Amino acid sequence: MRPSRRLLGLLMVAFVFALGLALGRWLAVVDASALAVASAIWYRAMGVLALVVLIDALNTGYLRHIVIERNPGHNLSLGLAQPVLLNVKNNGSHPLSLTITETEPDAFEVSGLPLIVEPEAKGQCQLRYALKPLRRGRFVLPGMQVRAHSRWGFWEHCVRRASDAEIKVYPNYTAMRYTSMIDMDNYVRQLGVHYGYKRGEGLEFNQLREFIEGDAIGQVDWKATARYRKPISREYQEERDQDVFFLLDCGRRMRHEEQDGSHFDLSLNALLLNASIAVRQGDAVGLMSFAGRDSRWLSPRKGRIAIQDLLEQLYDLECSGQSSDFVKAAEQFTRRHRKRALVILLTNVGTEDSEDLKRAIGVLAKRHLVLIASLRENLLDECLRKPVENFEQALEYGSAQAYLQERAKALRAIGRQAQVIDSSPHSLHIDLLNTYVAMKRQRRV
């Protein structure tokens, strides 16, 4: 509880009045009898004010009539502001004046607060403000802080209303949700992916059709032939039941920060987008993380549930300060998953990683098709684009050029064993999609 502006204003007026009386008595410019009358009036007024203020302070019954219902939503996306709805009810018989705010969590940027509202007696108001998550994970929003003016307006009572809310902040999968709104099958076909029909192993049933010359006798569906009284063949298509497995590096290099997020967060966005497209193409997607504070495993799954499970596995996953052990990760993966899969390793390849990565690819490539998606720091590209105007900038340019040349040499060595993407963090999702589409076109996946 704290005094309101009204009470502070009255106390200021009383102080000025008392100061005037003291000066009048000291300077003897006012008749003594008039001063005595004025002083008596001042003392009585102060006594009445004190009594009224005390009664107003003790009259807190109206606070229990304040009800606030908050709906922050259940799924927030990293970096995207989302409205939070407030329903403020006054169940009492007198109007109220409220100021609503909340303790701003470190993981959120709050806009639109404080809110000032004056619900009528037995009335309610609907308000909104915005929360912008700055980190992924699970968080608890404490109850709303409410400053309520007392019945006569001399005090402001601070209370907490609305229960604590637990919310999850997921990776920013806006692009993935956009792709779900379009016909992704047609979109990918426009990029050149077509499913061919051929006989052989690894085929799945597609449809029934009339028998045509050249069909094998084994294709004839005798039950359908008897029913339609004409030869009916089964048509098969190349099996699309392929596994796409993402090996996600959670080591220290993935903590590198760009303007709009870390390499790790941008990799998650690219992973989710490409996983959603792979699912739409009939493939099953799985996940294994390594070098993090804890490891995550998701067996390959199809359909919408696969993306939901991926989100649940990834939303609170964080990088660690450890170095990435690619060989150990490859050995763990091959022990847990034996069926042939497209293995997409998301990492940041350094010049010292060449030998370890080649050994890891050798382990994976015995059974799987391997794709290395490596992120490149934008800072290096910006350093090469800046004009060289002094000796210090010349040193920076030379160092960046030498490092990129060594890195390109390491990637070429790795590329002899596996397909490699060297991409900036902001174009990773496009480069990864184009590579996946090209593999589909070539029927490698």
Secondary structure, DSSP 4 states (H G I P E B T S, - for coil): -EE-HHHHHHHHHHHHHHHHHHHHHHHT-S-HHHHHHHHHHHHHHHHHHHHHHHHHHH--GGGGGEEEEEE--SEEETT--EEEEEEEEE-SSS---EEEE----TTEEEES-SEEE-PPTT-EEEEEEEEEESS-EEEEEPPEEEEEE-TTSSEEEEEEES--EEEEEE---HHHHHHTTS-HHHHHHHTT-------SSSEEEEEEEE--TT--GGGB-HHHHHHHTS-EEEEEEE----EEEEEEE-SGGGG-EETTEEHHHHHHHHHHHHHHHHHHTT-EEEEEEESSSS--EEEEE-SHHHHHHHHHHHTT----SSPP-HHHHHHHHHHH--S-EEEEEEE---GGGHHHHHHHHHHHTTTSEEEEEEE--HHHHHHHHS---SHHHHHHHHHHHHHHHHHHHHHHHHHTTSEEEEE-GGGHHHHHHHHHHHHHHTT--
